[in-house]
Amino acid sequence: MTVTTQKMTFDEFLSYDDGTDNWYELENGELIAMPAESEINRRIAMFLVATLLKLDISFNRLSMKTEIAVSSTRVSVRVPDLVLFSEEGAIALEGASRSLVLLDMPPPSLVVEVVSPGQENRDYRYKRSEYAARGIAEYWIVDPMQQRITVLEWVEGLYEEKVFTGDEQIASPLLKSLELTTAQVLQGR
């Protein structure tokens, strides 16, 4: 849902405060209210955090609800459910007053979006092209409604896609030691 009718600049977005705890994305200058998280979406994101920690990924490289500036017609800001940073990316955020990955910072290594009802186009189309343009090495679209996980690997400026369903083990180019099925992720356990 678009909140503003006038286009907003990146600086205006950074200083925007409506006095609530609501989350917003900036999409080509439009302030977009993010829907409240469903329990299954929250559970999936937490399950993935716990799973990645078991792979000995340092907790300072993982983040939920970190803002990412992406290129588009105008600078846009996305707020994925889960982010895995490279060591350089984690260091770049140390001491920051806001959990925001700017365009001049290293892109995250992995971004995970858990699809919410009515948000399919944003996750499958718009964010896909924005994350590819940002050079994010791997992008997961976890879709509880379609019961599938799409793993996108950034290769020469475009994403190559693999779709996993049911009891298929997820193949992550980045997380080679990951032993996880689609069903485990979608159940959040």
C-alpha positions as CSV (number, residue, x, y, z in Angstrom):
1,M,0.0,0.0,0.0
2,T,1.4,3.4,-1.1
3,V,1.5,5.8,1.8
4,T,2.5,9.1,0.1
5,T,1.2,10.6,-3.1
6,Q,4.3,12.8,-3.8
7,K,7.6,11.3,-4.7
8,M,10.0,11.1,-1.8
9,T,13.8,11.5,-2.0
10,F,16.2,9.0,-0.4
11,D,17.1,11.7,2.2
12,E,13.4,12.3,3.0
13,F,13.0,8.6,3.5
14,L,15.9,8.4,5.8
15,S,14.4,11.1,8.0
16,Y,10.8,9.9,7.8
17,D,9.1,9.2,11.1
18,D,5.3,8.8,11.4
19,G,5.5,8.1,15.1
20,T,4.6,4.4,14.7
21,D,6.6,1.2,14.7
22,N,5.5,0.5,11.1
23,W,8.1,-0.6,8.5
24,Y,8.3,1.0,5.1
25,E,10.1,0.4,1.8
26,L,10.9,3.1,-0.6
27,E,10.0,2.1,-4.1
28,N,11.0,4.5,-6.9
29,G,10.2,7.4,-4.6
30,E,7.0,6.0,-3.2
31,L,6.7,5.1,0.5
32,I,5.2,1.6,0.7
33,A,3.9,0.3,4.0
34,M,5.0,-3.2,4.7
35,P,2.2,-5.6,5.8
36,A,2.4,-7.1,9.3
37,E,4.3,-10.4,9.4
38,S,2.3,-13.5,9.6
39,E,3.3,-16.1,12.2
40,I,4.5,-18.6,9.5
41,N,6.6,-15.9,7.9
42,R,8.2,-14.9,11.2
43,R,8.8,-18.6,12.1
44,I,10.4,-19.4,8.7
45,A,12.8,-16.4,9.1
46,M,13.7,-17.4,12.7
47,F,14.2,-21.1,11.6
48,L,16.6,-20.0,8.9
49,V,18.6,-17.8,11.3
50,A,18.9,-20.7,13.7
51,T,19.9,-23.1,10.9
52,L,22.6,-20.7,9.6
53,L,24.0,-20.2,13.1
54,K,24.4,-24.0,13.3
55,L,26.5,-23.8,10.1
56,D,29.0,-21.7,12.2
57,I,28.1,-18.5,10.4
58,S,28.9,-15.7,12.9
59,F,25.9,-14.0,14.4
60,N,27.2,-10.6,13.3
61,R,26.9,-11.6,9.7
62,L,23.2,-12.3,10.0
63,S,20.4,-9.8,10.3
64,M,16.6,-9.6,10.1
65,K,14.9,-6.5,8.7
66,T,18.0,-4.7,7.5
67,E,17.3,-2.0,4.9
68,I,19.1,-2.3,1.6
69,A,19.4,0.6,-0.8
70,V,19.0,-0.7,-4.4
71,S,19.3,0.9,-7.8
72,S,16.1,1.6,-9.8
73,T,14.7,4.6,-11.5
74,R,15.2,6.4,-8.2
75,V,17.0,5.0,-5.2
76,S,14.8,2.4,-3.5
77,V,15.1,0.8,-0.2
78,R,14.0,-2.8,0.4
79,V,13.7,-4.6,3.8
80,P,14.2,-8.4,3.3
81,D,13.3,-10.9,6.0
82,L,16.8,-12.2,6.4
83,V,20.3,-11.0,5.2
84,L,23.6,-12.8,5.3
85,F,26.6,-10.4,5.0
86,S,30.1,-11.0,3.9
87,E,32.8,-10.3,6.4
88,E,33.4,-6.9,4.6
89,G,29.7,-6.1,4.7
90,A,29.4,-6.8,8.4
91,I,32.4,-4.6,9.1
92,A,30.9,-1.8,7.0
93,L,27.8,-1.8,9.2
94,E,29.7,-1.7,12.5
95,G,28.9,1.3,14.5
96,A,26.1,2.4,12.1
97,S,23.2,4.3,13.7
98,R,20.8,2.6,11.3
99,S,20.8,-0.9,9.9
100,L,21.0,0.2,6.3
101,V,23.2,-1.1,3.5
102,L,24.0,2.0,1.3
103,L,24.9,1.8,-2.4
104,D,28.6,2.4,-1.7
105,M,28.8,-0.6,0.7
106,P,29.4,-4.2,-0.2
107,P,26.1,-6.0,-1.1
108,P,24.9,-8.8,1.1
109,S,25.9,-12.3,0.2
110,L,22.4,-13.7,0.6
111,V,19.0,-12.1,0.9
112,V,15.8,-14.1,1.8
113,E,12.3,-12.8,1.2
114,V,9.4,-14.8,2.6
115,V,6.4,-14.0,0.4
116,S,3.3,-12.5,2.0
117,P,-0.1,-12.6,0.4
118,G,-0.5,-9.9,-2.2
119,Q,3.3,-9.3,-2.4
120,E,4.1,-11.9,-5.0
121,N,5.0,-9.4,-7.8
122,R,7.3,-7.4,-5.6
123,D,9.2,-10.5,-4.5
124,Y,9.3,-12.4,-7.7
125,R,9.7,-9.6,-10.2
126,Y,10.8,-6.2,-8.8
127,K,13.1,-7.3,-6.0
128,R,14.6,-9.9,-8.2
129,S,15.8,-7.3,-10.7
130,E,16.8,-4.9,-8.0
131,Y,18.9,-7.4,-6.1
132,A,20.5,-8.6,-9.3
133,A,21.5,-5.0,-10.2
134,R,22.9,-4.6,-6.7
135,G,25.1,-7.7,-7.2
136,I,23.6,-9.8,-4.4
137,A,25.2,-13.2,-5.0
138,E,22.2,-15.3,-3.9
139,Y,18.5,-14.5,-3.4
140,W,15.9,-16.9,-1.9
141,I,12.2,-16.5,-2.4
142,V,10.5,-18.6,0.2
143,D,6.8,-19.0,-0.8
144,P,4.6,-20.6,1.8
145,M,1.5,-20.2,-0.4
146,Q,3.0,-21.9,-3.5
147,Q,4.9,-24.3,-1.2
148,R,8.3,-23.7,-3.0
149,I,11.6,-22.1,-2.5
150,T,13.3,-20.4,-5.4
151,V,17.1,-20.0,-5.2
152,L,18.5,-17.4,-7.5
153,E,22.3,-17.3,-8.1
154,W,23.8,-14.2,-9.6
155,V,25.8,-15.1,-12.6
156,E,27.2,-12.4,-14.9
157,G,24.6,-9.8,-14.0
158,L,21.5,-12.1,-14.1
159,Y,20.0,-14.6,-11.8
160,E,19.9,-18.3,-12.7
161,E,17.0,-19.9,-11.0
162,K,16.3,-23.3,-9.3
163,V,13.0,-24.2,-7.7
164,F,12.7,-26.6,-4.8
165,T,9.5,-28.2,-3.5
166,G,8.4,-30.9,-1.0
167,D,11.2,-33.1,0.4
168,E,13.8,-31.8,-2.1
169,Q,17.1,-30.8,-0.5
170,I,17.8,-27.1,-1.1
171,A,21.0,-26.6,-3.1
172,S,22.6,-23.3,-2.2
173,P,25.7,-22.2,-4.2
174,L,26.8,-20.1,-1.2
175,L,26.0,-22.5,1.6
176,K,27.5,-25.7,0.3
177,S,27.1,-27.6,3.6
178,L,23.4,-26.8,4.0
179,E,21.3,-29.9,4.6
180,L,17.8,-28.7,4.5
181,T,14.6,-29.6,2.7
182,T,12.0,-27.3,1.3
183,A,9.4,-28.9,3.6
184,Q,11.6,-28.2,6.7
185,V,11.9,-24.5,5.8
186,L,8.2,-24.1,5.0
187,Q,7.2,-25.7,8.2
188,G,9.7,-23.6,10.1
189,R,11.0,-26.6,12.0
